[in-house]
């Protein structure tokens, strides 16, 4: 098994608790790139929230480097060539927004360049997401969202509020013929188009590169990383990963504050 692609989640994986890249991680990724391995940031973030990290890692603006964003909805080269784009769709958005109101949850939808909320009482995690990924927030009614290309949507609230809303899953289950749900963090419950995941995106990328899952190593920590950990030939769970991910991974590395990504790359991709 020769690793030719390393897919890395960003939050609580690639970056430490201060959302920064450590020197060890930068060095390991530089070594991987020099060895001809493609390093693919694979994240639930919008593309705008990935670009600064791509620049820091010297992966930005290149024809033969790749990025997966919006939880797998968008796969492209880092210089902008789109390989796969799967939007959520307006009808699914309307149903999700209505469900959020029924459940009393904060909710927002994301396009490539903006976050939209239909709630004037903007949730604290919508503001947090806006700051994290460098996207502005706009208020729009559901009717005004017609024509907006929605990439994904998110229920965003305190973890205990989300937990309570998800106890009765009946209304969410009714949408699963059109929507894929993932719990990316305790305070994010994300909705992508049916079949969209980090794993499905990486499968498309491997097909584009004439590679197989055996050539892929994936590193992550959260629920939205599970699909890529299960797909990859080598699935690596961070030391701070959720129990379900650790159970599915072949390897458990150190946590994101102790260079878990760098250690995994050095030991399993470069040796």
C-alpha positions as CSV (number, residue, x, y, z in Angstrom):
1,X,0.0,0.0,0.0
2,X,1.5,3.3,-1.1
3,X,0.0,6.5,0.2
4,X,-0.4,9.1,-2.5
5,X,-3.1,11.3,-1.0
6,X,-3.5,12.4,2.6
7,X,-6.9,13.9,3.4
8,X,-6.9,16.0,6.6
9,X,-9.9,17.5,8.5
10,X,-9.2,21.1,9.7
11,X,-10.9,21.9,13.0
12,X,-9.7,19.9,16.0
13,X,-7.4,18.0,13.6
14,X,-5.1,20.0,11.5
15,X,-5.1,23.1,13.7
16,X,-4.7,23.2,17.5
17,X,-7.2,24.5,20.0
18,X,-6.2,28.1,19.1
19,X,-7.0,27.3,15.4
20,X,-3.3,27.6,14.5
21,X,-0.9,25.4,12.5
22,X,2.0,24.1,14.5
23,X,5.5,24.1,13.1
24,X,5.7,20.3,13.2
25,X,2.5,20.0,11.2
26,X,3.8,22.5,8.6
27,X,7.1,20.6,8.3
28,X,5.4,17.2,7.9
29,X,3.0,18.5,5.2
30,X,6.0,20.1,3.4
31,X,7.8,16.7,3.5
32,X,4.7,14.9,2.2
33,X,4.4,17.3,-0.7
34,X,8.1,17.0,-1.6
35,X,7.6,13.2,-1.6
36,X,4.9,13.6,-4.3
37,X,2.0,13.0,-1.9
38,X,-1.1,15.2,-2.4
39,X,-2.3,16.8,0.8
40,X,-6.0,17.5,0.6
41,X,-7.7,19.7,3.3
42,X,-11.1,18.0,3.7
43,X,-13.5,20.1,5.7
44,X,-17.0,21.2,6.5
45,X,-15.8,24.8,6.2
46,X,-16.7,26.9,3.2
47,X,-13.9,27.5,0.8
48,X,-13.3,31.0,2.2
49,X,-12.4,29.4,5.5
50,X,-9.8,27.1,3.9
51,X,-7.9,29.5,1.7
52,X,-5.6,31.1,4.4
53,X,-4.5,27.7,5.5
54,X,-3.8,26.6,2.0
55,X,-1.5,29.6,1.6
56,X,0.3,28.9,4.9
57,X,0.9,25.3,3.8
58,X,2.0,26.4,0.3
59,X,-0.8,24.5,-1.3
60,X,-2.9,27.3,-2.7
61,X,-3.4,28.3,-6.3
62,X,-2.1,25.1,-7.8
63,X,-3.4,22.9,-10.7
64,X,-2.4,19.6,-9.0
65,X,-3.4,20.2,-5.4
66,X,-6.9,19.7,-4.2
67,X,-9.3,20.8,-1.6
68,X,-12.7,19.4,-0.4
69,X,-15.0,21.9,1.3
70,X,-18.6,22.3,2.5
71,X,-18.5,18.7,4.0
72,X,-17.9,17.2,0.6
73,X,-20.2,19.3,-1.5
74,X,-17.4,20.9,-3.4
75,X,-14.2,19.3,-4.7
76,X,-11.8,21.4,-6.7
77,X,-8.1,22.1,-7.5
78,X,-6.7,24.8,-5.3
79,X,-6.5,27.1,-8.3
80,X,-10.2,26.9,-8.8
81,X,-11.0,24.1,-11.3
82,X,-14.2,22.4,-10.1
83,X,-14.2,18.6,-10.1
84,X,-17.5,18.0,-8.3
85,X,-20.2,20.4,-7.0
86,X,-23.4,19.1,-5.4
87,X,-25.7,21.9,-4.0
88,X,-28.3,21.3,-1.4
89,X,-31.3,22.7,-3.4
90,X,-34.0,25.2,-2.5
91,X,-36.8,22.7,-1.7
92,X,-34.6,20.9,0.8
93,X,-33.6,24.2,2.3
94,X,-37.2,25.2,2.8
95,X,-38.0,22.0,4.6
96,X,-34.9,22.2,6.8
97,X,-35.6,25.8,7.7
98,X,-39.2,24.9,8.7
99,X,-38.0,22.0,10.8
100,X,-35.6,24.3,12.6
101,X,-38.5,26.6,13.5
102,X,-40.6,23.6,14.7
103,X,-37.8,22.4,16.8
104,X,-36.8,25.9,18.1
105,X,-33.3,25.6,16.8
106,X,-31.0,28.3,15.3
107,X,-30.3,27.5,11.7
108,X,-28.4,28.9,8.7
109,X,-27.7,28.1,5.1
110,X,-24.4,28.7,3.3
111,X,-23.5,29.6,-0.3
112,X,-20.0,29.8,-1.6
113,X,-19.7,33.4,-0.4
114,X,-22.2,34.1,2.3
115,X,-24.1,32.8,5.4
116,X,-27.9,33.3,5.4
117,X,-30.3,33.2,8.3
118,X,-34.1,33.6,8.3
119,X,-34.0,34.3,12.1
120,X,-33.5,37.9,13.1
121,X,-32.4,36.6,16.5
122,X,-29.1,35.4,15.0
123,X,-27.6,32.4,16.9
124,X,-24.3,32.7,18.6
125,X,-22.9,29.9,16.6
126,X,-23.8,31.5,13.4
127,X,-21.7,34.5,14.5
128,X,-18.9,32.1,15.5
129,X,-19.0,30.4,12.1
130,X,-19.0,33.7,10.3
131,X,-15.8,34.8,12.2
132,X,-14.2,31.4,11.7
133,X,-14.6,31.1,8.0
134,X,-14.6,34.8,7.0
135,X,-18.1,35.0,5.6
136,X,-20.6,37.7,6.2
137,X,-24.1,37.0,7.5
138,X,-27.3,38.2,5.7
139,X,-30.9,38.0,6.9
140,X,-33.2,36.6,4.2
141,X,-36.7,35.1,4.4
142,X,-37.1,31.6,2.9
143,X,-38.9,33.2,-0.1
144,X,-36.0,35.5,-0.7
145,X,-33.6,32.5,-0.8
146,X,-35.1,31.2,-4.0
147,X,-32.3,31.5,-6.6
148,X,-29.5,31.4,-4.1
149,X,-27.2,28.4,-4.7
150,X,-27.2,26.8,-1.3
151,X,-24.3,24.5,-0.7
152,X,-25.2,23.2,2.7
153,X,-27.2,24.1,5.8
154,X,-26.6,23.8,9.5
155,X,-28.6,23.6,12.7
156,X,-26.5,25.5,15.2
157,X,-27.1,25.6,18.9
158,X,-25.9,24.7,22.4
159,X,-25.1,21.0,22.5
160,X,-27.8,20.3,25.1
161,X,-30.4,22.1,22.9
162,X,-29.4,20.0,19.9
163,X,-29.4,16.8,21.9
164,X,-32.9,17.5,23.1
165,X,-34.1,18.3,19.6
166,X,-32.6,15.1,18.2
167,X,-34.1,12.8,20.8
168,X,-37.3,12.6,18.7
169,X,-35.7,12.1,15.3
170,X,-38.9,11.5,13.4
171,X,-39.1,14.8,11.5
172,X,-35.4,14.6,10.5
173,X,-35.8,11.1,9.3
174,X,-38.5,12.2,6.9
175,X,-35.9,14.3,5.0
176,X,-33.3,11.6,4.7
177,X,-34.4,10.7,1.2
178,X,-33.0,14.1,0.1
179,X,-30.5,15.1,2.8
180,X,-27.5,13.6,4.5
181,X,-27.1,14.7,8.2
182,X,-23.9,14.7,10.1
183,X,-23.0,15.9,13.7
184,X,-19.7,17.6,13.0
185,X,-19.3,19.1,16.5
186,X,-21.5,19.1,19.6
187,X,-23.1,22.4,18.5
188,X,-23.3,21.8,14.7
189,X,-25.8,19.4,13.0
190,X,-25.1,19.7,9.3
191,X,-27.2,19.0,6.2
192,X,-25.8,18.3,2.8
193,X,-27.5,16.9,-0.4
194,X,-28.3,13.2,-0.3
195,X,-25.2,11.1,-0.6
196,X,-22.7,14.0,0.0
197,X,-20.0,13.3,2.5
198,X,-16.3,13.7,2.8
199,X,-16.0,10.0,1.9
200,X,-18.0,10.4,-1.3
201,X,-16.0,13.5,-2.2
202,X,-12.7,11.6,-1.7
203,X,-14.0,8.7,-3.8
204,X,-14.6,11.1,-6.7
205,X,-11.2,12.6,-6.2
206,X,-9.5,9.2,-6.2
207,X,-11.3,8.3,-9.4
208,X,-10.2,11.6,-11.0
209,X,-6.6,10.8,-10.1
210,X,-6.9,7.1,-11.1
211,X,-6.2,6.0,-7.6
212,X,-8.0,3.7,-5.2
213,X,-8.8,3.9,-1.5
214,X,-5.7,2.0,-0.8
215,X,-3.7,5.0,-1.8
216,X,-5.5,7.3,0.6
217,X,-4.8,8.1,4.2
218,X,-7.5,10.2,6.0
219,X,-7.1,11.9,9.4
220,X,-10.0,13.3,11.4
221,X,-11.8,13.7,14.7
222,X,-15.5,14.3,14.3
223,X,-18.7,12.7,13.1
224,X,-18.4,14.3,9.6
225,X,-15.0,12.6,9.3
226,X,-16.4,9.1,9.8
227,X,-17.2,8.5,6.1
228,X,-13.6,9.3,5.0
229,X,-12.1,7.3,7.7
230,X,-14.1,4.3,6.7
231,X,-13.3,4.8,3.0
232,X,-9.6,5.4,3.3
233,X,-7.0,2.6,3.1
234,X,-5.6,4.0,6.3
235,X,-8.0,5.7,8.6
236,X,-6.4,7.8,11.4
237,X,-8.4,9.1,14.4
238,X,-7.0,12.0,16.4
239,X,-6.4,11.4,20.1
240,X,-9.2,13.9,20.7
241,X,-11.6,12.2,18.3
242,X,-15.1,11.0,19.2
243,X,-15.3,7.3,20.3
244,X,-17.2,6.2,17.2
245,X,-14.4,7.5,15.0
246,X,-11.7,5.8,17.1
247,X,-13.6,2.6,16.8
248,X,-13.7,2.8,13.0
249,X,-10.0,3.9,12.5
250,X,-7.1,1.6,12.1
251,X,-4.8,4.0,13.9
252,X,-5.1,6.5,16.7
253,X,-2.6,9.3,16.8
254,X,-1.9,12.1,19.3
255,X,-4.4,14.9,19.8
256,X,-4.5,18.2,17.9
257,X,-2.5,20.0,20.6
258,X,0.3,17.5,20.4
259,X,1.0,17.3,16.6
260,X,-1.2,14.3,16.0
261,X,-1.3,15.0,12.2
262,X,2.4,15.4,12.0
263,X,3.0,12.1,13.8
264,X,0.6,10.2,11.6
265,X,2.2,11.6,8.4
266,X,5.7,10.9,9.5
267,X,5.0,7.3,10.7
268,X,2.4,6.0,8.1
269,X,2.9,8.0,4.9
270,X,6.6,8.9,4.8
271,X,8.1,5.6,6.0
